Amino acid sequence: MSSPRRPVVHCRALVVVLALFGAGGVLAACGGGGSGDSSTSPAPTGALARDDEVLTGRRLYSTYCAACHGTSGGGGVGPKFTDGRLLTDFPTVEEQVTFVSNGKGAMPAWGKTMSAAEICAVVRYEREVLSKQGK
């Protein structure tokens, strides 16, 4: 089991790559339908409760992702994050960041809406908080 800090290092390096080469994409599908009120999304616990990046990810998740993936990551239009599938589908942070940035199928490309740092924050929240909800 990797430490919560390791994905941050990978994600920060990816922020630089995405910023240099662009992440492309347009606002589409059901994204942006959230209220931005993170009080209904699960709060991080332990050390993550004091991690500014994860807290930012929670706020952004509520704003951009909850409309499709559910307030608590339980799914809806988009797949759920609480069943272990997220970490199976995206074994690395880099793969998930690329997918969120570029989108595919019904998944909007968030690379033009959110900065690379914001996408990394959302990915950390999804991986480190929501994916642990079903356990």
Backbone torsions as a table, in degrees:
resi	resn	phi	psi	omega
1	MET	NA	125.0	-178.1
2	SER	-83.3	155.7	-179.9
3	SER	-74.4	156.0	179.2
4	PRO	-62.3	-22.6	-177.4
5	ARG	-77.1	-29.1	-176.5
6	ARG	-59.3	-45.9	178.4
7	PRO	-60.6	-30.5	179.6
8	VAL	-62.4	-43.7	180.0
9	VAL	-60.6	-48.0	178.4
10	HIS	-62.1	-42.1	-177.1
11	CYS	-66.8	-40.9	179.3
12	ARG	-63.2	-38.4	176.8
13	ALA	-65.6	-38.1	179.2
14	LEU	-68.5	-32.7	176.4
15	VAL	-56.9	-43.7	180.0
16	VAL	-63.3	-45.2	-179.3
17	VAL	-62.9	-46.8	-179.5
18	LEU	-64.4	-37.8	179.1
19	ALA	-66.1	-37.4	-179.5
20	LEU	-72.3	-39.6	-173.1
21	PHE	-105.9	-5.9	-179.5
22	GLY	78.1	148.1	-179.0
23	ALA	-108.5	-11.7	176.0
24	GLY	56.0	154.1	173.4
25	GLY	137.5	166.1	179.2
26	VAL	-133.3	156.2	176.1
27	LEU	-72.9	126.3	-176.3
28	ALA	-153.8	-174.0	176.6
29	ALA	52.0	-133.1	-174.2
30	CYS	-101.7	5.5	-176.6
31	GLY	-64.2	155.2	177.7
32	GLY	81.2	4.4	-176.7
33	GLY	-86.2	-6.6	-178.1
34	GLY	-76.6	163.3	-178.0
35	SER	-83.4	-15.4	-176.1
36	GLY	84.4	-2.1	179.2
37	ASP	-84.2	101.1	-175.8
38	SER	-76.9	-2.7	-176.7
39	SER	-65.8	-18.3	178.7
40	THR	-96.1	-12.6	174.6
41	SER	-83.2	146.3	-178.1
42	PRO	-55.3	133.4	179.5
43	ALA	-81.6	141.6	174.2
44	PRO	-65.4	153.8	179.7
45	THR	-121.9	170.8	178.6
46	GLY	61.0	-142.0	-178.7
47	ALA	-62.8	-29.4	179.6
48	LEU	-65.3	-23.9	179.5
49	ALA	-67.2	-16.0	179.4
50	ARG	-112.7	8.8	-177.5
51	ASP	-91.0	109.9	-176.2
52	ASP	-58.2	-36.9	-179.5
53	GLU	-66.2	-42.7	179.0
54	VAL	-67.0	-39.4	177.8
55	LEU	-65.0	-37.6	174.6
56	THR	-64.7	-42.5	177.6
57	GLY	-59.1	-39.7	177.6
58	ARG	-61.5	-46.3	179.9
59	ARG	-62.7	-45.9	-179.4
60	LEU	-67.1	-38.2	176.3
61	TYR	-57.7	-46.1	-179.9
62	SER	-61.6	-36.7	-178.5
63	THR	-75.1	-47.0	-169.9
64	TYR	-106.6	-23.7	-168.6
65	CYS	-112.5	-31.1	-171.8
66	ALA	-61.9	-29.1	-179.2
67	ALA	-59.7	-34.6	-179.6
68	CYS	-99.7	-37.9	-172.6
69	HIS	-98.8	-0.1	179.3
70	GLY	86.9	145.5	-177.9
71	THR	-55.8	-38.3	-179.0
72	SER	-103.8	13.5	179.6
73	GLY	80.3	15.8	-177.2
74	GLY	-82.7	2.8	176.9
75	GLY	89.3	-178.4	-176.3
76	GLY	163.2	-113.1	173.2
77	VAL	-66.6	-42.4	177.4
78	GLY	-96.2	165.4	-178.6
79	PRO	-66.7	158.9	177.6
80	LYS	-81.0	156.7	179.7
81	PHE	-109.0	-3.4	-172.0
82	THR	-97.0	4.2	-175.2
83	ASP	-108.0	9.4	-179.9
84	GLY	88.0	-12.1	-177.6
85	ARG	-64.2	-36.0	-177.8
86	LEU	-55.6	-49.7	-177.2
87	LEU	-74.4	-20.9	174.7
88	THR	-78.3	-45.9	-179.7
89	ASP	-67.3	-33.5	-178.4
90	PHE	-128.7	81.7	-177.1
91	PRO	-61.8	-25.2	179.4
92	THR	-119.2	154.2	176.0
93	VAL	-58.7	-41.7	-177.0
94	GLU	-59.1	-42.5	179.2
95	GLU	-63.1	-42.0	-179.5
96	GLN	-69.3	-42.2	178.9
97	VAL	-61.0	-43.1	178.9
98	THR	-61.9	-43.4	179.7
99	PHE	-63.4	-46.5	179.7
100	VAL	-64.3	-39.1	-179.3
101	SER	-67.0	-43.5	-173.2
102	ASN	-98.1	-20.9	-178.0
103	GLY	65.9	174.0	176.2
104	LYS	-175.3	135.6	-179.6
105	GLY	61.4	-127.4	-179.5
106	ALA	-76.3	-12.6	-179.6
107	MET	-78.2	119.5	178.3
108	PRO	-66.0	154.0	173.3
109	ALA	-87.2	115.1	-174.9
110	TRP	-93.2	0.5	-175.5
111	GLY	-63.4	-22.0	177.7
112	LYS	-97.5	-13.9	-178.5
113	THR	-95.5	-42.2	179.1
114	MET	-113.5	150.1	174.9
115	SER	-71.8	164.6	177.1
116	ALA	-59.6	-38.4	178.4
117	ALA	-65.4	-38.4	178.4
118	GLU	-67.1	-41.3	177.8
119	ILE	-62.2	-41.5	176.7
120	CYS	-60.8	-38.6	179.1
121	ALA	-64.9	-43.4	178.4
122	VAL	-63.4	-44.8	-179.4
123	VAL	-61.5	-42.8	177.0
124	ARG	-60.4	-44.9	179.5
125	TYR	-60.5	-46.3	-179.5
126	GLU	-62.6	-43.9	-176.7
127	ARG	-74.9	-41.9	-170.2
128	GLU	-94.7	-16.1	178.7
129	VAL	-118.2	-62.2	-173.6
130	LEU	-65.0	-41.4	-177.8
131	SER	-66.4	-16.8	179.7
132	LYS	-92.5	-7.4	-176.2
133	GLN	-63.1	-35.5	-177.3
134	GLY	-82.1	1.4	-175.3
135	LYS	-99.4	NA	NA
